[in-house]
């Protein structure tokens, strides 16, 4: 037997993943022209879906890939909206304010990371929650905000409602696409391997030369920026800014729900989880308390019967990898089918993300 036949195979992309990449491009192109065919209500709902995908992807990047579980990410969601309000009040174009605000959120998150990333596990999670609560109180002191009464992004009202709706839709779609592309490229590179190594064992990663602090800080700032974009876009859809709404821990709860249901630590899982959450909200959002009951029941059922989430379970059972960000190591004589179908028992691969 030759040396080549006894060596493990390391693969990433497959025929299925290449087809999936083409399908993603087609879907994005169709979404870009969708407002011409959708009702005003449907455009608003699709805009909300794009924002949910951003939130899920950013929290999944931080916790699922980086191991930094936070219950205080609503601080960046609220700051994205708050800075947009502040910038628009100075006379800056309201649409420009949305993205300048997100950049400011990213800048603010950098010094915050200097001491927050010194905390680990539960300390980090609760520490972020405390930061969110303190920031909420400070924003309430701003006279422009008027405490919990809040204020509005009134400069958007100069635009026609239909034009504004479509513009925000395109901004949300473009932001979602750009952030997912940036995250996908980051996770597929050496930085992505470093991120997963830190998640698995921070001390071991440091011992082999991984820049632990710098890598965690990069991920922290990226997640903050992305969630800041989501907060600013949500403000644009609702116009009204009330601190108790934007700094509410429910936003992080939604992020956690989407990621756990879709599949934590999988790129596709965050997107799928956002879609599930969107459907539940669409069907049960008007039922009051039953909406929260349905969310809780869904979370419990997934925890009990599908702990790896929807996409994690699909990937485990069928070997389907549409947007792979890691490598798969296949032992000699165990090559998986390249069509995305489940391999036969004698073909079962050793499927693992290579850190």
MARTORVEX-741682 format. One line per 3 residues: number of its first residue (from 1); for each residue x, y, z of N, C-alpha, C, O. Coordinates in steps of 0.2 Angstrom, whole numbers, plus 5000, padded with zeros to 4 digits. Example, Ala and Ser with C-alpha at 12.3 -4.5 7.8 and 13.67 -1.06 7.14 Angstrom:
<atoms>
1> 5066:4972:5039:5062:4978:5039:5066:4984:5039:5071:4983:5042; 5064:4989:5035:5068:4995:5036:5064:5000:5039:5067:5006:5040 .
</atoms>
This chain:
<atoms>
1> 5004:4994:5000:5000:5000:5000:5004:5006:5000:5009:5007:5004; 5003:5011:4996:5007:5017:4995:5006:5022:5001:5001:5021:5005; 5011:5026:5002:5011:5031:5007:5005:5035:5006:5002:5037:5011 .
4> 5003:5037:5000:4998:5042:4999:4991:5039:5001:4987:5042:5003; 4990:5032:5000:4984:5029:5002:4983:5028:5009:4977:5027:5011; 4988:5028:5013:4988:5027:5020:4988:5034:5024:4987:5034:5030 .
7> 4988:5040:5020:4988:5046:5023:4981:5049:5024:4977:5048:5019; 4980:5052:5029:4973:5055:5030:4972:5060:5025:4976:5064:5023; 4966:5061:5023:4964:5066:5018:4961:5072:5022:4957:5071:5026 .
10> 4963:5078:5020:4960:5084:5023:4957:5088:5018:4960:5090:5013; 4950:5089:5019:4946:5093:5014:4942:5098:5017:4941:5098:5023; 4940:5103:5013:4936:5108:5016:4930:5109:5011:4924:5107:5013 .
13> 4931:5111:5005:4925:5112:5000:4923:5105:4997:4928:5101:4996; 4917:5105:4995:4915:5099:4991:4910:5101:4986:4909:5107:4985; 4908:5097:4981:4904:5099:4976:4897:5102:4979:4895:5107:4976 .
16> 4895:5099:4984:4889:5102:4988:4890:5109:4990:4886:5114:4989; 4896:5111:4993:4897:5117:4995:4898:5122:4990:4896:5128:4990; 4901:5120:4984:4901:5124:4978:4894:5126:4975:4893:5132:4974 .
19> 4890:5121:4975:4883:5123:4973:4880:5127:4978:4876:5132:4976; 4881:5126:4984:4878:5130:4989:4880:5138:4989:4876:5142:4989; 4887:5139:4987:4889:5146:4986:4886:5149:4980:4884:5155:4981 .
22> 4885:5145:4975:4881:5148:4969:4874:5150:4971:4871:5155:4969; 4871:5145:4975:4864:5146:4977:4863:5152:4981:4858:5156:4981; 4868:5153:4986:4868:5159:4990:4868:5166:4986:4865:5170:4987 .
25> 4873:5166:4981:4873:5172:4977:4866:5173:4973:4864:5179:4972; 4863:5168:4971:4857:5169:4967:4851:5171:4972:4848:5176:4970; 4851:5168:4978:4846:5171:4983:4847:5178:4985:4842:5182:4985 .
28> 4853:5180:4986:4855:5187:4987:4853:5192:4982:4850:5197:4983; 4854:5190:4975:4852:5193:4970:4844:5194:4969:4841:5199:4968; 4841:5189:4971:4833:5189:4971:4831:5193:4976:4826:5197:4976 .
31> 4834:5193:4982:4832:5197:4988:4833:5204:4986:4829:5209:4988; 4838:5206:4982:4839:5213:4981:4834:5216:4976:4832:5222:4977; 4830:5212:4972:4825:5215:4968:4818:5213:4971:4813:5215:4968 .
34> 4818:5210:4977:4812:5208:4980:4807:5213:4981:4801:5213:4981; 4809:5219:4984:4805:5225:4985:4800:5227:4980:4795:5230:4981; 4802:5225:4973:4798:5227:4968:4791:5223:4968:4786:5225:4965 .
37> 4792:5217:4971:4786:5212:4971:4783:5211:4977:4777:5208:4978; 4786:5214:4983:4783:5213:4989:4779:5219:4992:4779:5224:4990; 4774:5217:4996:4770:5222:4999:4774:5226:5004:4780:5224:5006 .
40> 4772:5232:5007:4775:5236:5012:4777:5232:5018:4782:5232:5021; 4771:5228:5020:4772:5224:5026:4777:5219:5025:4781:5217:5030; 4778:5216:5020:4782:5210:5018:4789:5213:5018:4794:5210:5021 .
43> 4790:5219:5015:4797:5222:5015:4799:5223:5022:4805:5222:5024; 4795:5226:5027:4797:5227:5034:4799:5221:5037:4804:5220:5041; 4795:5215:5036:4796:5209:5039:4803:5206:5037:4807:5203:5041 .
46> 4804:5207:5030:4811:5204:5028:4817:5208:5031:4822:5205:5032; 4816:5215:5031:4821:5219:5035:4822:5216:5042:4828:5216:5044; 4817:5215:5045:4818:5212:5052:4822:5205:5052:4826:5204:5056 .
49> 4820:5201:5047:4824:5195:5046:4831:5196:5045:4835:5192:5048; 4833:5201:5041:4840:5202:5040:4844:5204:5046:4849:5202:5047; 4840:5208:5050:4843:5211:5056:4844:5205:5061:4849:5204:5065 .
52> 4839:5200:5061:4840:5194:5066:4846:5190:5064:4849:5187:5068; 4847:5189:5057:4852:5185:5055:4859:5188:5057:4864:5185:5059; 4860:5195:5057:4866:5198:5059:4867:5197:5067:4872:5195:5069 .
55> 4861:5198:5071:4862:5197:5078:4864:5190:5079:4869:5189:5083; 4861:5185:5076:4863:5178:5077:4870:5176:5075:4874:5173:5079; 4872:5179:5069:4879:5177:5067:4884:5180:5071:4889:5177:5073 .
58> 4883:5186:5074:4888:5190:5078:4888:5186:5085:4894:5185:5088; 4883:5184:5088:4883:5181:5094:4886:5174:5094:4890:5172:5098; 4885:5171:5088:4887:5164:5087:4895:5164:5086:4899:5160:5088 .
61> 4897:5170:5082:4904:5171:5081:4908:5171:5088:4913:5169:5089; 4905:5175:5092:4908:5177:5099:4908:5171:5103:4913:5169:5106; 4902:5168:5104:4901:5162:5109:4902:5155:5106:4906:5151:5109 .
64> 4899:5154:5100:4900:5148:5097:4907:5146:5094:4909:5140:5095; 4910:5151:5091:4917:5150:5088:4922:5152:5093:4928:5149:5094; 4921:5157:5097:4926:5160:5101:4926:5158:5108:4930:5159:5112 .
67> 4920:5155:5110:4919:5153:5117:4918:5158:5122:4918:5157:5128; 4916:5164:5120:4915:5170:5124:4908:5171:5125:4904:5175:5121; 4905:5168:5130:4897:5168:5131:4896:5174:5134:4898:5175:5140 .
70> 4891:5178:5131:4890:5185:5134:4882:5185:5135:4878:5183:5130; 4880:5188:5140:4873:5190:5141:4871:5197:5141:4866:5199:5144; 4876:5201:5139:4876:5208:5139:4877:5211:5132:4878:5217:5132 .
73> 4876:5208:5127:4877:5210:5120:4872:5216:5118:4873:5219:5113; 4867:5216:5122:4862:5222:5121:4865:5229:5122:4862:5233:5119; 4871:5229:5125:4874:5235:5126:4876:5238:5119:4875:5244:5118 .
76> 4878:5234:5114:4880:5236:5108:4874:5238:5103:4874:5242:5099; 4869:5234:5104:4863:5235:5101:4860:5242:5102:4858:5246:5098; 4860:5243:5109:4857:5250:5111:4862:5256:5109:4859:5261:5107 .
79> 4868:5255:5110:4873:5260:5108:4873:5262:5100:4873:5267:5098; 4872:5256:5096:4871:5258:5089:4865:5262:5088:4866:5267:5084; 4860:5261:5091:4854:5266:5090:4855:5273:5093:4854:5278:5090 .
82> 4858:5273:5099:4859:5279:5103:4864:5284:5099:4863:5290:5098; 4870:5281:5097:4874:5285:5093:4871:5288:5086:4873:5293:5084; 4867:5284:5083:4864:5286:5077:4859:5292:5079:4859:5297:5075 .
85> 4856:5292:5084:4851:5297:5086:4856:5303:5087:4854:5309:5085; 4861:5302:5091:4866:5308:5093:4869:5311:5086:4869:5317:5086; 4871:5307:5082:4874:5310:5076:4869:5313:5071:4871:5319:5068 .
88> 4863:5310:5071:4858:5314:5066:4856:5320:5069:4854:5325:5066; 4856:5321:5076:4855:5327:5079:4860:5333:5078:4858:5339:5078; 4866:5331:5076:4871:5336:5074:4870:5338:5067:4874:5343:5065 .
91> 4866:5335:5063:4864:5337:5056:4867:5332:5051:4866:5333:5045; 4870:5327:5053:4873:5322:5049:4867:5318:5045:4862:5317:5049; 4868:5316:5039:4862:5313:5035:4860:5307:5039:4865:5303:5042 .
94> 4854:5305:5040:4852:5300:5045:4854:5293:5042:4856:5289:5047; 4854:5292:5036:4857:5285:5034:4864:5285:5035:4867:5279:5037; 4868:5290:5034:4875:5290:5035:4876:5289:5043:4881:5285:5045 .
97> 4872:5292:5047:4872:5291:5054:4872:5284:5056:4875:5282:5061; 4868:5280:5053:4867:5273:5055:4874:5269:5055:4875:5265:5060; 4878:5270:5050:4884:5266:5049:4890:5270:5053:4895:5266:5055 .
100> 4890:5276:5053:4895:5280:5057:4894:5278:5065:4899:5277:5068; 4888:5277:5067:4886:5275:5074:4889:5268:5075:4892:5267:5080; 4888:5263:5070:4891:5257:5071:4899:5257:5072:4901:5253:5075 .
103> 4902:5261:5068:4909:5262:5068:4911:5264:5075:4916:5262:5078; 4907:5269:5078:4909:5272:5084:4908:5266:5090:4912:5265:5094; 4903:5262:5089:4902:5256:5093:4908:5252:5093:4910:5249:5098 .
106> 4910:5250:5087:4916:5246:5087:4922:5249:5090:4926:5246:5093; 4923:5256:5089:4929:5259:5092:4928:5259:5100:4933:5258:5104; 4922:5260:5103:4921:5260:5110:4922:5253:5113:4924:5253:5118 .
109> 4921:5248:5109:4921:5241:5111:4929:5239:5112:4930:5235:5116; 4933:5243:5109:4940:5241:5109:4943:5242:5116:4946:5238:5119; 4942:5248:5119:4945:5249:5126:4941:5245:5131:4943:5243:5136 .
112> 4934:5244:5130:4930:5240:5134:4933:5233:5134:4933:5229:5139; 4936:5230:5129:4939:5224:5128:4945:5223:5132:4947:5217:5135; 4948:5228:5134:4955:5228:5137:4954:5225:5144:4959:5222:5147 .
115> 4948:5227:5147:4947:5224:5154:4942:5218:5154:4942:5214:5158; 4937:5218:5150:4932:5213:5149:4935:5206:5148:4933:5201:5150; 4940:5206:5143:4943:5200:5141:4948:5197:5146:4950:5191:5145 .
118> 4949:5200:5151:4952:5197:5157:4948:5193:5161:4951:5188:5165; 4941:5193:5160:4937:5189:5163:4936:5183:5159:4936:5183:5153; 4934:5177:5163:4933:5171:5159:4926:5168:5161:4923:5169:5167 .
121> 4923:5164:5157:4917:5160:5158:4911:5164:5161:4909:5169:5158; 4909:5162:5167:4903:5166:5170:4905:5173:5171:4900:5177:5171; 4911:5174:5173:4913:5181:5175:4912:5186:5169:4909:5191:5170 .
124> 4914:5183:5163:4913:5187:5157:4906:5188:5155:4904:5194:5154; 4902:5183:5156:4895:5184:5154:4891:5189:5158:4888:5193:5156; 4892:5188:5165:4889:5193:5170:4892:5200:5169:4888:5205:5170 .
127> 4898:5200:5168:4902:5207:5168:4899:5211:5162:4898:5217:5162; 4897:5207:5156:4894:5211:5150:4887:5213:5152:4885:5218:5150; 4884:5209:5156:4877:5211:5158:4877:5217:5162:4873:5222:5162 .
130> 4882:5218:5167:4883:5224:5171:4885:5230:5167:4882:5235:5168; 4889:5229:5162:4891:5235:5158:4885:5237:5154:4884:5243:5153; 4881:5232:5152:4874:5234:5148:4870:5238:5153:4867:5243:5150 .
133> 4869:5236:5159:4865:5240:5163:4867:5247:5165:4864:5252:5165; 4874:5247:5166:4877:5254:5167:4876:5259:5162:4875:5264:5162; 4877:5256:5156:4877:5260:5150:4870:5263:5149:4868:5268:5147 .
136> 4865:5258:5150:4858:5260:5150:4856:5266:5154:4853:5271:5152; 4859:5266:5160:4858:5271:5165:4861:5278:5163:4858:5283:5163; 4867:5277:5160:4871:5283:5157:4867:5286:5152:4867:5293:5151 .
139> 4865:5282:5147:4861:5285:5141:4854:5289:5144:4852:5294:5141; 4851:5286:5149:4845:5289:5152:4847:5296:5154:4842:5300:5154; 4853:5298:5156:4855:5304:5158:4855:5310:5153:4856:5316:5154 .
142> 4856:5307:5147:4856:5312:5141:4850:5316:5140:4845:5313:5140; 4850:5322:5140:4844:5326:5140:4841:5326:5133:4835:5326:5132; 4845:5324:5128:4842:5323:5121:4837:5317:5122:4832:5317:5118 .
145> 4839:5312:5125:4835:5305:5126:4829:5306:5130:4824:5303:5129; 4829:5311:5135:4824:5312:5140:4822:5306:5144:4816:5304:5145; 4827:5303:5147:4826:5297:5151:4822:5291:5147:4824:5290:5141 .
148> 4818:5288:5151:4814:5282:5147:4809:5285:5142:4806:5281:5139; 4808:5291:5142:4803:5294:5138:4806:5293:5130:4802:5291:5126; 4812:5294:5130:4815:5292:5123:4814:5298:5118:4812:5303:5120 .
151> 4817:5297:5112:4816:5302:5107:4815:5298:5100:4814:5292:5100; 4816:5302:5095:4815:5299:5088:4820:5301:5083:4823:5306:5084; 4821:5297:5078:4826:5299:5073:4821:5303:5068:4820:5300:5062 .
154> 4819:5309:5070:4815:5312:5066:4817:5315:5059:4813:5316:5054; 4824:5315:5058:4827:5317:5052:4825:5312:5046:4825:5314:5040; 4823:5306:5048:4821:5301:5043:4814:5303:5040:4813:5300:5034 .
157> 4810:5307:5043:4804:5308:5041:4804:5313:5035:4798:5314:5032; 4809:5316:5033:4809:5320:5027:4809:5316:5021:4808:5318:5015; 4810:5309:5021:4810:5305:5016:4803:5302:5015:4800:5300:5020 .
160> 4801:5300:5009:4795:5297:5008:4795:5290:5011:4800:5287:5011; 4789:5288:5014:4789:5282:5017:4791:5276:5013:4794:5272:5016; 4788:5276:5007:4790:5270:5003:4797:5270:5001:4800:5265:5001 .
163> 4800:5276:4999:4807:5276:4998:4811:5274:5004:4816:5271:5003; 4809:5277:5010:4813:5275:5016:4813:5268:5017:4818:5265:5019; 4807:5265:5016:4806:5258:5018:4811:5253:5013:4814:5249:5016 .
166> 4811:5255:5007:4815:5251:5002:4823:5252:5004:4827:5248:5003; 4824:5258:5005:4831:5260:5006:4834:5256:5013:4840:5254:5013; 4830:5256:5018:4832:5253:5024:4832:5245:5023:4837:5242:5025 .
169> 4828:5242:5018:4828:5235:5017:4835:5234:5013:4838:5229:5015; 4837:5238:5008:4843:5237:5005:4849:5238:5009:4854:5234:5009; 4849:5242:5014:4854:5243:5019:4855:5237:5023:4860:5235:5025 .
172> 4849:5235:5025:4849:5229:5030:4852:5223:5026:4856:5219:5028; 4850:5222:5020:4852:5216:5016:4859:5217:5014:4863:5212:5015; 4862:5223:5012:4869:5224:5011:4873:5223:5017:4878:5220:5017 .
175> 4871:5225:5023:4874:5224:5029:4875:5217:5031:4880:5215:5033; 4869:5213:5031:4869:5206:5032:4874:5202:5028:4878:5198:5030; 4874:5204:5021:4878:5200:5016:4886:5202:5018:4890:5197:5018 .
178> 4887:5208:5019:4894:5210:5020:4897:5207:5027:4902:5205:5027; 4893:5208:5032:4895:5205:5038:4896:5197:5038:4901:5195:5041; 4891:5194:5035:4892:5187:5034:4898:5185:5030:4902:5180:5032 .
181> 4900:5189:5025:4905:5188:5021:4912:5189:5024:4917:5185:5024; 4912:5194:5028:4918:5196:5032:4919:5190:5038:4925:5188:5038; 4914:5188:5041:4914:5183:5046:4916:5176:5043:4921:5173:5046 .
184> 4914:5175:5037:4915:5168:5034:4923:5168:5032:4926:5163:5033; 4925:5174:5029:4932:5174:5027:4937:5174:5033:4942:5171:5033; 4935:5177:5038:4939:5177:5044:4939:5170:5047:4945:5167:5049 .
187> 4934:5166:5048:4934:5160:5050:4937:5154:5046:4940:5149:5049; 4937:5156:5040:4941:5151:5035:4948:5152:5035:4952:5147:5033; 4951:5157:5038:4958:5158:5037:4961:5156:5044:4958:5153:5048 .
190> 4968:5158:5044:4972:5156:5050:4969:5159:5057:4969:5156:5062; 4966:5165:5056:4963:5168:5062:4957:5164:5065:4956:5163:5071; 4953:5161:5060:4948:5156:5062:4950:5150:5066:4947:5148:5070 .
193> 4956:5147:5063:4958:5141:5067:4961:5143:5074:4960:5140:5078; 4964:5149:5074:4966:5152:5081:4960:5153:5085:4960:5151:5091; 4954:5156:5083:4948:5157:5087:4946:5150:5090:4944:5150:5095 .
196> 4945:5145:5085:4943:5139:5088:4948:5135:5093:4945:5132:5097; 4954:5136:5092:4959:5134:5096:4958:5137:5103:4959:5133:5108; 4957:5143:5103:4956:5147:5110:4950:5145:5113:4950:5144:5119 .
199> 4945:5143:5109:4938:5141:5112:4939:5134:5115:4937:5133:5121; 4943:5130:5112:4944:5123:5115:4949:5123:5121:4947:5119:5126; 4954:5127:5121:4959:5127:5126:4963:5133:5126:4968:5133:5122 .
202> 4962:5138:5129:4965:5144:5129:4973:5144:5130:4977:5146:5127; 4974:5140:5136:4981:5139:5138:4985:5135:5133:4991:5137:5131; 4982:5130:5130:4985:5126:5125:4987:5130:5119:4992:5129:5116 .
205> 4982:5134:5117:4983:5138:5111:4988:5143:5112:4992:5144:5107; 4989:5146:5118:4994:5151:5119:5001:5147:5119:5006:5150:5117; 5001:5141:5121:5008:5137:5121:5010:5136:5114:5016:5134:5114 .
208> 5006:5136:5109:5009:5134:5102:5009:5141:5098:5010:5140:5092; 5009:5146:5101:5010:5153:5098:5004:5156:5096:5005:5161:5092; 4998:5154:5098:4992:5158:5096:4992:5165:5100:4993:5165:5106 .
211> 4991:5170:5096:4990:5177:5100:4983:5177:5103:4978:5180:5100; 4982:5175:5109:4976:5174:5112:4972:5180:5113:4967:5181:5111; 4976:5185:5116:4972:5191:5118:4970:5195:5112:4965:5198:5111 .
214> 4975:5196:5107:4973:5200:5101:4968:5196:5097:4964:5200:5094; 4968:5190:5096:4963:5186:5092:4956:5187:5096:4951:5188:5092; 4955:5186:5102:4949:5187:5106:4947:5195:5105:4941:5196:5104 .
217> 4951:5199:5105:4949:5206:5105:4946:5208:5098:4942:5211:5097; 4949:5205:5093:4947:5206:5086:4940:5203:5085:4936:5206:5082; 4939:5197:5088:4932:5194:5088:4927:5198:5092:4921:5199:5090 .
220> 4929:5201:5098:4925:5205:5102:4923:5211:5098:4917:5213:5098; 4927:5215:5095:4926:5221:5092:4921:5220:5086:4917:5224:5084; 4923:5214:5082:4919:5213:5076:4911:5211:5078:4907:5214:5075 .
223> 4911:5208:5083:4904:5206:5086:4900:5212:5088:4894:5213:5087; 4904:5217:5091:4901:5223:5094:4899:5227:5088:4894:5230:5088; 4903:5228:5083:4902:5232:5077:4896:5229:5073:4891:5233:5072 .
226> 4895:5223:5072:4890:5220:5069:4883:5221:5073:4878:5222:5070; 4883:5220:5079:4877:5221:5083:4875:5228:5083:4869:5230:5084; 4880:5233:5083:4879:5240:5083:4876:5242:5076:4871:5246:5076 .
229> 4878:5238:5071:4874:5239:5064:4867:5237:5065:4862:5241:5063; 4866:5231:5068:4859:5229:5069:4855:5234:5073:4849:5235:5071; 4858:5237:5078:4854:5241:5083:4852:5248:5079:4846:5250:5080 .
232> 4857:5250:5075:4855:5256:5071:4850:5255:5066:4846:5259:5064; 4850:5249:5062:4845:5247:5057:4838:5246:5060:4833:5248:5057; 4838:5244:5066:4832:5243:5070:4829:5250:5071:4823:5250:5071 .
235> 4833:5254:5073:4831:5261:5075:4828:5264:5068:4822:5267:5069; 4831:5263:5063:4828:5266:5056:4822:5263:5055:4817:5266:5052; 4820:5257:5056:4814:5254:5055:4808:5256:5060:4802:5256:5058 .
238> 4810:5257:5066:4805:5259:5071:4805:5267:5072:4800:5269:5075; 4810:5271:5070:4811:5278:5071:4812:5280:5079:4816:5284:5080; 4808:5277:5083:4808:5279:5090:4813:5275:5094:4814:5269:5093 .
241> 4816:5279:5098:4822:5276:5102:4820:5277:5110:4819:5283:5112; 4819:5271:5113:4818:5271:5120:4823:5267:5123:4823:5261:5122; 4827:5269:5128:4832:5265:5131:4830:5259:5134:4834:5254:5133 .
244> 4825:5258:5137:4823:5252:5140:4821:5247:5135:4821:5241:5137; 4820:5249:5129:4818:5244:5124:4825:5242:5121:4826:5236:5120; 4829:5246:5119:4835:5244:5116:4841:5241:5120:4845:5237:5118 .
247> 4841:5243:5126:4845:5240:5131:4842:5234:5135:4845:5232:5140; 4837:5232:5133:4833:5226:5136:4837:5220:5135:4839:5218:5129; 4838:5215:5140:4842:5209:5139:4838:5204:5135:4841:5199:5133 .
250> 4832:5206:5133:4828:5201:5128:4832:5201:5122:4831:5195:5118; 4836:5206:5120:4839:5205:5113:4845:5200:5114:4845:5196:5109; 4848:5199:5119:4853:5194:5120:4850:5187:5120:4852:5182:5118 .
253> 4844:5187:5124:4840:5181:5124:4838:5179:5117:4838:5173:5116; 4836:5183:5113:4834:5181:5106:4840:5179:5103:4840:5174:5099; 4846:5182:5103:4852:5179:5100:4854:5172:5102:4855:5168:5098 .
256> 4853:5171:5109:4855:5165:5112:4850:5159:5109:4852:5154:5107; 4844:5161:5109:4838:5157:5106:4840:5155:5099:4840:5149:5097; 4841:5160:5095:4842:5158:5088:4848:5154:5087:4848:5149:5083 .
259> 4854:5155:5090:4860:5151:5090:4859:5144:5092:4861:5139:5089; 4856:5143:5098:4855:5137:5101:4850:5132:5097:4851:5126:5096; 4845:5135:5094:4840:5132:5090:4843:5130:5083:4843:5124:5081 .
262> 4847:5135:5080:4850:5133:5074:4856:5129:5074:4857:5124:5070; 4860:5129:5079:4866:5125:5080:4872:5130:5082:4875:5133:5077; 4874:5130:5088:4880:5134:5090:4886:5131:5087:4887:5125:5087 .
265> 4890:5136:5085:4897:5134:5083:4897:5132:5075:4902:5129:5073; 4891:5133:5072:4891:5131:5065:4889:5138:5061:4884:5141:5063; 4892:5139:5055:4890:5145:5052:4883:5145:5049:4880:5150:5050 .
268> 4881:5139:5047:4874:5139:5044:4869:5139:5049:4863:5142:5048; 4871:5137:5055:4866:5136:5061:4863:5143:5063:4857:5143:5064; 4867:5148:5063:4865:5155:5065:4860:5157:5060:4855:5160:5062 .
271> 4861:5156:5054:4856:5158:5049:4849:5155:5049:4844:5158:5049; 4850:5148:5050:4844:5144:5051:4840:5146:5057:4834:5146:5057; 4844:5147:5063:4840:5149:5069:4837:5155:5068:4831:5156:5071 .
274> 4840:5160:5065:4836:5167:5064:4830:5166:5060:4825:5169:5061; 4830:5161:5055:4824:5160:5051:4819:5157:5055:4813:5158:5055; 4821:5152:5060:4816:5149:5064:4813:5154:5069:4806:5154:5070 .
277> 4817:5158:5072:4814:5163:5076:4810:5168:5073:4804:5170:5075; 4811:5170:5067:4807:5174:5062:4800:5171:5061:4795:5175:5062; 4800:5165:5060:4794:5161:5058:4790:5161:5065:4783:5162:5064 .
280> 4793:5159:5070:4789:5159:5077:4786:5166:5078:4780:5166:5080; 4790:5171:5077:4788:5178:5079:4782:5180:5074:4777:5183:5076; 4783:5178:5068:4778:5180:5063:4771:5176:5064:4766:5179:5064 .
283> 4771:5170:5066:4765:5166:5068:4762:5167:5075:4756:5167:5075; 4766:5168:5080:4764:5169:5086:4765:5176:5090:4763:5177:5095; 4768:5180:5086:4770:5187:5089:4764:5191:5091:4765:5195:5096 .
286> 4758:5190:5088:4752:5193:5090:4748:5190:5096:4743:5192:5097; 4751:5185:5099:4747:5181:5104:4749:5183:5111:4747:5179:5115; 4753:5188:5112:4754:5190:5118:4759:5185:5122:4764:5184:5120 .
289> 4757:5183:5128:4761:5179:5132:4762:5172:5129:4767:5169:5130; 4758:5170:5124:4759:5163:5121:4765:5164:5116:4768:5158:5115; 4766:5169:5114:4772:5170:5110:4779:5168:5114:4783:5165:5112 .
292> 4779:5171:5120:4785:5169:5125:4785:5162:5127:4790:5159:5127; 4778:5159:5128:4778:5152:5129:4780:5148:5124:4784:5143:5125; 4779:5150:5118:4781:5146:5112:4789:5146:5111:4792:5141:5109 .
295> 4792:5152:5113:4799:5152:5112:4802:5148:5118:4807:5144:5116; 4799:5149:5124:4802:5145:5129:4801:5137:5128:4806:5133:5129; 4796:5135:5126:4794:5128:5124:4799:5125:5119:4802:5120:5119 .
298> 4800:5129:5114:4805:5127:5108:4812:5127:5111:4815:5122:5109; 4814:5131:5115:4821:5131:5118:4822:5125:5122:4827:5121:5122; 4817:5123:5126:4817:5117:5130:4817:5111:5126:4821:5106:5128 .
301> 4813:5110:5121:4813:5104:5117:4819:5103:5113:4822:5098:5113; 4822:5109:5111:4828:5108:5107:4834:5106:5112:4838:5102:5110; 4834:5109:5118:4839:5107:5123:4839:5100:5125:4844:5096:5126 .
304> 4833:5097:5125:4832:5090:5127:4833:5085:5121:4836:5080:5122; 4831:5087:5116:4831:5082:5110:4836:5083:5104:4838:5079:5101; 4837:5090:5104:4842:5092:5098:4847:5096:5101:4847:5102:5099 .
307> 4851:5094:5106:4856:5099:5109:4861:5102:5104:4864:5107:5106; 4862:5099:5099:4867:5102:5094:4863:5107:5089:4866:5110:5085; 4857:5108:5090:4853:5112:5086:4851:5109:5079:4853:5103:5078 .
310> 4847:5112:5075:4845:5110:5069:4851:5108:5064:4851:5102:5062; 4855:5113:5063:4860:5112:5058:4865:5107:5061:4868:5103:5057; 4867:5108:5067:4872:5103:5070:4870:5096:5069:4874:5091:5068 .
313> 4863:5094:5070:4860:5088:5070:4861:5085:5062:4863:5080:5061; 4859:5090:5058:4859:5088:5051:4866:5087:5048:4867:5082:5045; 4871:5091:5050:4878:5090:5049:4880:5083:5051:4884:5080:5048 .
316> 4878:5081:5058:4881:5075:5061:4878:5069:5057:4881:5064:5056; 4872:5069:5056:4868:5063:5053:4869:5062:5046:4870:5057:5043; 4870:5068:5042:4870:5067:5035:4877:5069:5032:4878:5069:5026 .
319> 4881:5072:5036:4887:5074:5033:4887:5080:5028:4891:5081:5024; 4881:5084:5029:4880:5090:5024:4884:5096:5027:4882:5098:5032; 4888:5099:5022:4892:5105:5024:4891:5110:5018:4894:5109:5013 .
322> 4887:5115:5019:4885:5119:5014:4890:5125:5014:4893:5127:5008; 4892:5128:5020:4897:5133:5020:4902:5132:5025:4902:5135:5030; 4906:5127:5023:4912:5125:5028:4917:5130:5030:4919:5133:5025 .
325> 4918:5131:5036:4923:5136:5038:4929:5132:5041:4935:5136:5041; 4929:5126:5042:4934:5122:5045:4936:5117:5040:4934:5116:5034; 4941:5112:5042:4943:5107:5038:4940:5100:5041:4937:5100:5047 .
328> 4940:5095:5037:4937:5089:5039:4943:5084:5037:4945:5083:5032; 4945:5080:5043:4950:5075:5042:4947:5068:5041:4943:5066:5045; 4948:5065:5035:4946:5058:5034:4951:5053:5034:4956:5054:5031 .
331> 4950:5048:5038:4954:5043:5038:4955:5039:5032:4950:5038:5028; 4960:5035:5031:4961:5031:5024:4956:5026:5024:4954:5022:5028; 4953:5026:5018:4948:5021:5016:4941:5023:5019:4936:5019:5019 .
334> 4940:5029:5021:4934:5032:5024:4932:5038:5020:4929:5042:5024; 4933:5038:5014:4931:5045:5010:4923:5045:5010:4920:5041:5008; 4921:5051:5012:4914:5052:5012:4911:5054:5005:4915:5056:5000 .
337> 4905:5053:5004:4902:5055:4997:4902:5062:4996:4902:5066:5001; 4904:5064:4990:4905:5071:4989:4898:5075:4987:4898:5081:4985; 4893:5071:4987:4886:5074:4985:4882:5077:4990:4876:5079:4989 .
340> 4885:5077:4996:4881:5079:5002:4877:5074:5005:4874:5076:5011; 4877:5068:5003:4872:5063:5006:4876:5060:5011:4882:5060:5012; 4873:5056:5016:4876:5053:5021:4880:5047:5019:4878:5043:5015 .
343> 4887:5047:5021:4891:5041:5019:4889:5035:5022:4886:5034:5027; 4890:5029:5019:4889:5023:5021:4893:5021:5027:4898:5024:5028; 4891:5016:5031:4895:5015:5037:4903:5014:5036:4907:5016:5040 .
346> 4904:5010:5030:4911:5009:5029:4915:5016:5026:4921:5016:5025; 4911:5021:5025:4914:5027:5023:4913:5033:5028:4915:5038:5026; 4911:5031:5034:4910:5037:5039:4917:5040:5040:4922:5037:5042 .
349> 4917:5047:5039:4923:5051:5040:4924:5053:5048:4919:5053:5052; 4930:5054:5049:4931:5057:5056:4930:5065:5055:4935:5068:5052; 4924:5067:5056:4922:5074:5055:4924:5079:5060:4921:5078:5066 .
352> 4929:5083:5059:4930:5088:5065:4933:5094:5062:4936:5094:5057; 4932:5099:5066:4935:5106:5064:4942:5106:5066:4944:5104:5072; 4947:5107:5061:4954:5107:5063:4956:5113:5066:4956:5118:5063 .
355> 4958:5113:5072:4960:5119:5076:4968:5120:5075:4971:5125:5077 .
</atoms>
